[in-house]
Amino acid sequence: MSNQKERVLAFVRSQGSITSLQAIETYGITRLSAVIFNMIEDGHVFEKEQSVKVANRFGEDCRVTRYHYVGYRGVQ
Protein backbone atom coordinates (compact mmCIF):
# COMPACT_ATOMS: atom_id res chain seq x y z
CA MET A 1 0.00 0.00 0.00
CA SER A 2 1.30 3.44 -0.88
CA ASN A 3 2.05 6.05 1.75
CA GLN A 4 -0.84 8.19 0.54
CA LYS A 5 -3.31 5.32 0.88
CA GLU A 6 -1.95 4.46 4.33
CA ARG A 7 -2.31 8.07 5.46
CA VAL A 8 -5.83 8.42 4.12
CA LEU A 9 -6.84 5.08 5.65
CA ALA A 10 -5.48 6.07 9.06
CA PHE A 11 -7.32 9.40 8.86
CA VAL A 12 -10.70 7.96 7.87
CA ARG A 13 -10.44 5.17 10.44
CA SER A 14 -9.92 7.72 13.19
CA GLN A 15 -12.18 10.52 11.87
CA GLY A 16 -14.76 8.57 9.86
CA SER A 17 -14.45 10.72 6.75
CA ILE A 18 -12.16 13.01 4.78
CA THR A 19 -12.54 15.89 2.33
CA SER A 20 -10.16 16.96 -0.40
CA LEU A 21 -9.44 20.12 1.59
CA GLN A 22 -8.45 18.07 4.65
CA ALA A 23 -6.25 15.85 2.49
CA ILE A 24 -4.45 18.87 1.05
CA GLU A 25 -4.03 20.65 4.38
CA THR A 26 -3.04 17.55 6.39
CA TYR A 27 -0.99 15.47 3.96
CA GLY A 28 -0.42 17.56 0.83
CA ILE A 29 -2.52 15.08 -1.18
CA THR A 30 -3.98 17.04 -4.08
CA ARG A 31 -5.73 14.17 -5.88
CA LEU A 32 -7.76 12.56 -3.10
CA SER A 33 -10.29 11.12 -5.56
CA ALA A 34 -7.50 9.13 -7.26
CA VAL A 35 -6.29 7.79 -3.91
CA ILE A 36 -9.86 6.83 -2.94
CA PHE A 37 -10.35 5.17 -6.35
CA ASN A 38 -7.25 3.02 -5.81
CA MET A 39 -8.37 2.14 -2.28
CA ILE A 40 -11.78 1.04 -3.62
CA GLU A 41 -9.97 -1.21 -6.10
CA ASP A 42 -8.09 -2.68 -3.10
CA GLY A 43 -11.40 -3.54 -1.41
CA HIS A 44 -12.14 -0.55 0.78
CA VAL A 45 -15.69 0.82 0.73
CA PHE A 46 -16.54 4.53 0.75
CA GLU A 47 -19.71 6.56 0.41
CA LYS A 48 -19.52 9.96 -1.28
CA GLU A 49 -21.27 13.03 0.06
CA GLN A 50 -21.04 15.68 -2.63
CA SER A 51 -21.24 19.44 -2.32
CA VAL A 52 -20.36 19.69 1.37
CA LYS A 53 -19.84 23.29 2.48
CA VAL A 54 -16.52 23.92 4.27
CA ALA A 55 -14.38 26.96 4.97
CA ASN A 56 -11.11 27.33 3.10
CA ARG A 57 -7.93 28.78 4.66
CA PHE A 58 -9.30 32.28 4.16
CA GLY A 59 -12.53 31.48 5.97
CA GLU A 60 -14.51 31.57 2.73
CA ASP A 61 -17.19 28.99 2.02
CA CYS A 62 -16.41 26.44 -0.65
CA ARG A 63 -17.89 23.09 -1.62
CA VAL A 64 -16.04 19.78 -1.64
CA THR A 65 -16.79 16.05 -1.65
CA ARG A 66 -16.60 14.22 1.66
CA TYR A 67 -15.67 10.54 1.55
CA HIS A 68 -17.14 8.46 4.39
CA TYR A 69 -15.27 5.26 5.18
CA VAL A 70 -17.60 2.25 5.40
CA GLY A 71 -15.08 -0.56 5.84
CA TYR A 72 -13.13 -3.24 4.07
CA ARG A 73 -14.75 -5.98 1.99
CA GLY A 74 -11.60 -7.52 0.57
CA VAL A 75 -10.57 -7.95 -3.03
CA GLN A 76 -12.74 -10.22 -5.15
N, C-alpha and C positions, 0 to 999 in steps of 0.2 A: 504494500500500500504506500502511496506517495505521501510525502510530508503534508501536502495540502489536504489530502483526504483525511489523514490522521488528525490534523488540527480541527478541521470542520467536524469530524465525528466526535471528538472530545467536547467541542463547544456545544453541539446539539444534544449530546447525552447529558450534559450538565444544565443547559439552559432550556432545552426542549425545542428550540427553533433558532434560525439565523436569517438575517437579511443580507443583501449584497453590501449595504452600507456598513454593517457590523463586520463583515468579512474583510472589507477594505481597511477599516479603521483598526481592527484587531490584528489581522495577519498579513495585510497587504495583498490579499487575494482579490484580483480585479475581475475574474471570470468565474464567479461562484456557480453560475448555472452549469458551466462545463464540469466543474468538480462534482456537483450534485449528480449530473448525468452519468459520470463515470462511477459514482458510488451506487447509483441505481443498477447499473450493469453488474456491479459486484454483489448485488442482492440486498442492498439497503432500501428501505421504503420511506418515501417522503410524501407529504401532502403540500400542495402549493396554495398559498393565500396571496392573491394578486392585489395590487393597488393598495398596499398598506401605507398609511400616512405616517411618516417619521420626520424628525428634524435633522437637517444636515449640520455640518460643523459651524455654520453661520446662524443656526437657529431658525432657518427657513424651512417651511414644510415642503416635503417632496414625497413621491410615491415610489415604493419598491415592492418586490416580491418577498414574502416571508416563507421559508421552507420549514415545515414542521416535521420533526423526525418521528416516524412511527415505529420503526424497529428493523430487525434483520430477518429476512426470509430465506437466506442462502441462495446460492447460484444453482439454477436448474440446468 
